[in-house]
Amino acid sequence: MRPRPARHRFSPLGLSFLARIAPLVGATVLLASTSCANPRAEAAIAQELNDAATEISAVKGDIAQLQSDVDSLRQVIAKQDTVISRLVEVTHVPR
């Protein structure tokens, strides 16, 4: 009889039966736990996510409005700076 070759501990050929079916068992447990979820809880979560999306959209709108306000104020400041510069030139007041 020939001696059996030594198998490395981590080689696929040396895995035990339980180690080979562990991913299948894990997937089955995950599927079973998600399929038994309470429909009311899932609906509540969906509603909360929808509400959060609505609030995020509102915040984006507020940010857009604030950016528009800042741009408008920059234009006003630029006009005032131009007016002040022209007044300084006309009156010959040193800066």
Buried (B, 14 or more C-beta within 10 A) or exposed (E): EEEEEEEEEEEEEEBEEEEEEEEEEEEEEEEEEEEEEEEEEEEEEEEEEEEEEEEEEEEEEEEEEEEEEEEEEEEEEEEEEEEEEEEEEEEEEEE
